[in-house]
Amino acid sequence: MLVLKGHKAGHAVYAVAYSPDGASLVSCSRDRTVRLWDLRQGSNKIIENTDGDYISYSVAFSSDGRSVAWPGARGLCLYDITSNDSTMLPMEGNTWSQFSKVCFCPNGRTVVAIRRRIFVWECSSRKVLRVWDGGQSSRLAIAPNGQTLAVANLDRSSRDGLNSYEIILYALETGIEQAALDAEGFVSGLAFAPDNHRLASISGKHLIVWDIPTKQPTFAFKCAKRHFQDVAFSPDGSLLAAAHNDRSVRLWRTSNWTEQGTFDWGIGEVLCIAFSPDGMTAAAGGRSGRIVLWDIDL
């Protein structure tokens, strides 16, 4: 186990992402910085101090390892690893919701983010390719084959006047809605499995794994207390990890959905989790401002 210290103590780490070669990690924190970690050297550097009171809640690495993206106060920030230059991609509006999420498409040529509307940019030209209304969107995930975009949505137009939560599946190339899945509540995390056919979602105490072709749950788990915070599949799809705000991370074997273990490293409430590209290690960020790396040995 290795604990990374760089973000200010007591300032939560909201998101972590590995580079494609597993040698680097990027993270964003309540201390208003985005940090790039060299895991071989054990060093880190600040690649962004976000503006004013704005806090970034999401970071992503491109599939070629050349770029890092995060939502900024005035648009989407695209950082070039080689040149150390940052570019602000255009968007509509002046501010980003704190729940904005960013994902690179697997082909590395486009990047997607949400601020109620769903934006798709071309990385090379920095131009907006498509924009469509995403409703009260909060989270997104892109299938590994790059064909399907899953977006968590809050529908306030239900007949009984109560909030209705759902996950909308779009064709990424066109923005056309393909299906809707009913969620148990506000969706705080989404993750596609490598097979493109399963989608994990977390809503409060509920963890659900959906079978995309049938639009039905294949696995559901409800914790006794507290809430889930993040969810991720291992690169080979054999494991599902869920960060929980009881300070632990739970692991399930996806072949039979047996729980493989619960881990607590003393970094406080765990808010985010990511597997390394080779699946041998994982990283988790905590409310304490620390990041823990550990070996997957199951």
KANOR-V230447 format. One line per field, one symbol per residue. phi: phi as a letter, one per 20 degrees, with the letter a starting at -180 (. if undefined). A space follows every 10 residues. Layout:
# KANOR-V230447
phi=???
This chain:
# KANOR-V230447
phi=.cdedaffgn dgeebcbefg emeccdbcbf fmdddddeff emdbbedadf flefcedbbb dffemecccb fdfdqeecde ffemddceff bendcdffeg ccbefgfmec ccbcbmeddc deffemefeb bbfdmefccb bdfgemecdd cfcddedffe nefcdbdedd fffdnefdac dfeergedac befgfmdcce ccbmeddcde efgemdfdbb bcefblcfdb bbefgemfcc dceceenccd cceffclefe rcdcdmdnge dbbbefgeme cbccdcffnd cddbeecc
